[in-house]
């Protein structure tokens, strides 16, 4: 991993608060992966999910995303276990 670069992440003020999502949909085609993140509207007459963010990425970036998310979840779980001791 000697070739890995460290990046500083800058979040614009307009995105700093983020958006809440409780639903996700993933679509693949031959060129890319599309992730729709949405909000499942409670008590709607017809089940409705409002898309609040869409992310388009290459297959390679999608694989990297899965690895980073998995590692972050494992770290979080381990910290939860430690704090419950």
C-alpha positions in Angstrom: 0.0 0.0 0.0 3.0 2.3 -0.4 1.4 3.9 -3.5 -1.7 5.0 -1.5 -2.1 8.7 -1.3 -3.7 10.6 1.7 -6.3 13.0 0.6 -7.8 15.9 2.5 -11.6 15.9 2.1 -13.2 19.3 1.8 -17.0 19.5 2.2 -18.7 22.7 0.8 -20.7 24.6 3.3 -23.9 23.9 1.3 -23.4 20.1 1.8 -22.1 20.2 5.4 -25.4 19.3 7.0 -25.9 16.3 4.7 -29.2 14.6 4.1 -31.0 11.8 5.9 -31.6 8.6 4.0 -33.3 5.3 5.1 -33.6 3.6 1.8 -31.0 2.8 -0.9 -31.1 1.3 -4.4 -28.1 0.2 -6.5 -28.1 -0.2 -10.3 -25.2 -1.5 -12.4 -24.7 -1.4 -16.2 -21.7 -2.2 -18.3 -20.0 1.2 -17.6 -21.0 2.3 -14.1 -22.8 1.9 -10.8 -25.6 4.2 -9.8 -26.6 4.5 -6.2 -29.9 6.2 -5.3 -30.3 7.2 -1.7 -33.7 8.1 -0.6 -36.2 8.7 2.2 -39.1 6.3 2.7 -42.0 8.6 3.4 -44.0 7.3 6.5 -47.7 7.0 6.4 -48.0 7.7 2.7 -51.0 6.2 1.0 -48.9 4.4 -1.5 -45.4 3.4 -0.4 -43.1 6.2 -1.6 -39.4 6.7 -1.6 -38.1 10.2 -2.4 -34.6 10.2 -3.9 -32.5 12.7 -2.0 -29.1 11.9 -3.6 -27.8 10.0 -6.6 -24.2 8.9 -6.9 -22.7 7.7 -10.2 -19.4 5.8 -10.1 -17.2 3.4 -12.0 -17.1 -0.3 -11.0 -13.6 0.2 -9.5 -14.8 3.1 -7.4 -17.9 1.0 -6.3 -15.6 -1.8 -5.2 -13.4 0.7 -3.2 -16.6 2.2 -1.7 -17.7 -1.2 -0.5 -14.3 -1.9 1.1 -14.2 1.5 2.8 -17.8 1.2 4.1 -17.2 -2.3 5.4 -14.0 -1.3 7.3 -15.7 1.8 8.7 -18.6 -0.4 10.0 -16.2 -2.9 11.5 -14.4 -0.1 13.3 -17.7 1.4 14.6 -18.8 -2.1 15.8 -15.5 -2.6 17.6 -15.8 0.8 19.3 -19.3 0.0 20.4 -18.2 -3.3 21.9 -15.4 -1.6 23.8 -17.7 1.1 25.1 -20.2 -1.5 26.4 -17.6 -3.3 28.5 
